[in-house]
Amino acid sequence: MKILITGNMGYVGPVLVRHLRCRYPEARLVGFDMGYFAHCLTGAQSVPEALLDEQHFGDVRRFPASLLGDVDAVVHLAAVSNDPMGKTFEEVTYQINYDASVQLARQARAAGVKSFVFASSCSVYGCADEGARTETSAVDPLTAYAKSKVLAEQELQQLGSRDFKITCLRFGTACGMSDRLRLDLVLNDFVASAVAARRITILSDGSPWRPLIHVSDMARAIEWAIGRDVGDGGEFLVLNTGSDVWNYQVRALAEAVAQALPGTEVSINTSAQPDKRSYRVDFSRFRELAPNHQPRVSLAEAIAGLRAGLEQMSFSDQDFRKSQLMRLNTLVSLRDRKLLDENLQWTAKATAPTPE
């Protein structure tokens, strides 16, 4: 088996690569990434890409079709991956998350790839306070990131066939330790705040609902999607991916972290405007289709793993929201240093030799 993973040098990629290497030790694993966050290693014992058979660098907007030869499955993680980045780089978000995703799927189908796994998001539900959302519920994307995922899903639906199954996994908000940790994710932020300062500041009123999923459970779901039979969900499948017990209000997450790290104070901005992004999600279809690949990590285990990973890094940065552990900061820094242009493409300066 040959599996191509785009965006493998982000937050989820290192965890997924390790999982697939364990599950398919004889598989040929190929990575393709722009390299924006290659340097953002966090406590890694080795470079994650050492587990791959090949690592290629390039822009998914100009994906070389030659890399799809003999590929059995494509796992498409590459994306402008959250709302703040989508707001700052809105046009690029649509280029990468929508246009390039659909084009890659077309290339993969033409090359004879059998399985295409698209990392989508439960954020497509937007504002949905009236009940848990199912795959047949109306979507209400509120941000460029969420809108780009909806547009991609709609176009991908036209491409599925008996010989080219497409699985769009609508993941909850990711969390957990990784060799390229992100702290611009709600649970990761709270644990980092507790470790560094024993204080968690909730910037909203704490009432919004969020479904979460641990990165290792994301990897298990992707493994299932790669190998699922067309009879399990059809030629094209959109699937809420997570667990019902991982639907939490933001303030409940903060309280769970404070309980796990005694002495942590929780501060809620009661005067803040309500966050319109609030949704609970029904994951019953995922339980039905993938009973052997259900989430295993509990909230307490996720918090403990993050704490252990951060402490192993000797993490103490109370001002981490200004650091490269926030993905938007990394992109803005690269742009401001003229290494990336406004279209998030590497510039000539990025490839210039270092003066001796």
N, C-alpha and C positions, 0 to 999 in steps of 0.2 A: 504494500500500500504506500502511496505517495500523497502526502498532505501538505498543502501550501497554506501558510498562515500570514495574512497581511496585518500590519500593525503589531507585530510580535514584540516590539521593543518598548511597549507601553506598560501599563499597570497590570493588566490581565495576562498579557503574553507570557511572561516568565513562568507564571503558575500553570498556565495551559500547556506550555511546552514540556515542563517537567511531568505533568500528568500524562500527556500523550506518549512521552518517551517510556514511561512505566507501563502503560497499557498496551502499547504497540512497540515493543523493543526492536522489532525488525523493520519497522516502517521507515520510509525516507521522509524526514521532516525538513521543510524548506521555509525560511522566513523571508519576508519582504517588508521593508520599513523605510521611512524617510529619515529616521535617525534623530528626530527632534529631541528625544528624551533618552538617548543612548547613554549619556553621562550621568543620568539621575539614579545611580545605584544606591541602595539603602541596605547596608548590612549584608550584602551578597557575599557568599564565600567563594564564588567564582562567577565568571561572566555567564549569564543564563544562556546565551546563544551557543555556548560550547556543546549543548545537548542537541543542537541541530546538525543536520548533514550539510546544509547550505544556508548562508545568509546573504541576501541581496539587498542593496540599498537603491531606493528610487521613489519617484512620485507616483502614487496610485492613480493620479489623473492622467498619467502617461504610462500605463502598465504595459510592459513588454509581453506580448502574447506568447513569445517563445518559451517563457517560463512555465507555461501551462501544459507542456508536452508530458504525457504519461501521468498527469496528476489525476488522482481519484477523487479528492475532496479539497474544496477551498473553504477555509475559515476566515471570514472577512471581519476583522476587528478594526482595521484602519478607519479613523474618524477624528474629526474635531469633537472632542469627547465630553463637553459639558456646556451648561448654559452660559457661564461667563465668557468662555472662549467663543461660543457662538455669537454672543452679543458684540464682542470686539472684532471678530473676523466673520461677519455674517455672510458675505458673498462666498468666501472660501468654504464656509460650512456647507453651503448648498453644493458647491463644486465637488467637494470630497465625499460628503455623507450621502448625497443623492446622485448627482450625475456620474461620478466615478464608480460608485457602487453598482449602478445599473449597467454601465459599460463593462465592468469587470465580469459581471454575471453573463452578459452576452458573449464575451470572449471565452469564458469558461465553458459555456454550452457548446459553442462552435468547436472547441478543442476536445470535446468528448468527456469532460469532467462529469462525474455521476452525482456528486453531492455538493451543494452550496449552502453554507451556514452563515447567516447574516446576524450580526450582533445588533439587535434593536433595543428598545427601551420602553419600560412602563410609563415613562414620562409623557408618552403620547396621549395619556388620559387626561393630563392637565388638571382641571378643576372638576372633581367628581366626588362631592361629599355625600351624595345620596345613597351610596352603597358600593359594594365591591365590584370592580369592573371585570367583565369577562371578555373573551376575544371578540364577541359579537357586539359589545357595547360601542356606542359612538365614541370616537376619539375627539379630543379637544386640545391639540398641541398649542402651548402658549409661548414657546420660544423657538428661535431658529433651529436649535439642536433637535427639539422634538418634531418640528415641522419637517425637517430634512429626513427624519426616520420614517415618518408617515408617507412622504412622497416616494421614498425608495421602496417601501413595502408595496405600495400601489403599482409601481412599475414592475417590480419583481414578480408579482402575481401573474403577469402575462407570459412569463418565461418558463414556468415549471412544466415538466413533462414526465412521462414514464422513465425516460432515460436521464433526466436532469431534475432531481428533487431539490427543492428549495425550502429551507427551514429558517424562519425569522423568529429568533428567540427574543421575546420582550422581557429583558432582565429588569429586576428591581435595582435599586441603588446599590452599587458594589461596595464591599467593605472587606477588611482583612489585610493581613501582612503580605507583602510582595517584595521581591528583589528590586522593584522600582515603585516604591510606595508613593501613593498620592494622599495628601492631607486635605484636598478640596472635596472631600466626601464626608457626609454628615457624621457617621460613627467614627471614622478615622480622625476627623477633626476633634471630636469630643475626647477621645482617648489621648490624643496628643496634648490637648489642653490640660487634661488631668495629670498626665505624667510630668509635663514641664512646669505647671503652675498651680496644680491642685485647684483649678478654677475653670469652670465651663461657662462661657457666655453664649446664650442663645440669642441670635440676632433678630429672630422673629418672636411671635408670642408663644411659640412652642406647640401650637395646636395642629399644624398640618400633619396629615398622615403620609407615611412613606413605606413602601415595601422594600426590604433589603435582601441581599443575597451575598454570601461569602464568595470570594474569588475561587476558592477550591471547588465550591459547588457549581459555580459557573462552568468550570472546566469539565466537571462530570456531565453537565447538561450538554455541552458542546460535543463531548465524546458520543453521547447518545444520538445527537442530531446527525453526526457524520455517518453513523452506521444504521440509522433507522430504515425500516422497510417503507416503501411507498404506501403500503396498506395501513401503516400506523400514522395516519394524519393526512395522507394524500400527496399529490405531486407538489403542491404549494401549501405550506403550513405556517400560520402565525400562532405563536404559543406564548402565553404568559409563563414565565420561567422563574420559579421561586417557591415559597412555602407560605401558606395562610398564616402560620404562627409568626412569620416575620413581617407582618403588617404592624407598624408602630407609629405612634405620635412622636414627634421630635422630642418633646419634653420627657417622654418615657424613656427614650434612648439615653438622654442626659442623666436621668435618675439612675438608670442601670449602670452607667459608667461610674457615677459617684459612689454607688454602693460597692462596686468592685474595687475602687481605689479610695479607701477611707480617708476622710479629711478633705475631700473635694467639695467645693462650694459650687452650686448651680445658680446662675443669674439669668433671669428671663426678662427680656425687654417687653414689658407689658404694654408699653405705649407704641410699639411698632405696628405698622400696617400689616394686616393678615397676609400671609403668603398664599397667593391664589393657587400655587402648585400643591394640591392636596388630593390624594387618591389612595384608596385601598383597592387591592387586586385579588381576584379569585383565581387560584392556581389549580383548580380541580381537574382541568383538562390535562395539565402536565402530569398530575398524579395518575391519571387514567392511562396515558400513553407511555409514560416512562417510569413505571413503578420501581425499577431497579436502579434508577439514577436520581432519586430524590435527594434534596438537601440533607446533609448530615450534621453540619456545624451549627451549634446553638449560639445564641447571642452571648452567653457567658463565655463560651470558648473563643468566640471572635474577639471579644474585649481582652481576654487573657492573652491571646496570641499577639494582638497589637501591642499590648503593654510589654510583653516579653521582647518583641522585636525592637521596639523603641528604646527600651532600657539597654538592650545589647548594643545599640548604636550610641549609647550614652547621650540620648536625646534630651536636651534641656532648653531648646529655643522657644521662649515664650512669645516671640515675635515671628513665629513660623509662617504666618499668613503672608509675609513678605518674601518668603524663601522660594527656592526652586522646587520645593515639595508641593507647591501650588502650580498646576500645569500652565495656567495663563501667564504667571510670572515668568516662566521659562521662555515661552514664545515671545512675550513682549521684550524680554532681555535680549534674545537673539535678534529680534527686529531692530531694537534700538542700537545695537552694536553693528548694524548693517550686515549681519550674517544671513538674515532672512529679509526678503522684501515684503511688501504689503500683501502679496499673494501667497505668502508662506512658502516661497521657493528659495533655495539656497542661492546666495549671490556669489559673484566672483571673489569677493573679500573672504568668503568662507573657505575658498579653495586656494587662496594665496599662500605662498610659502612664508613661514615665520622668519623674520629677520634674525640673522645671527649676531 
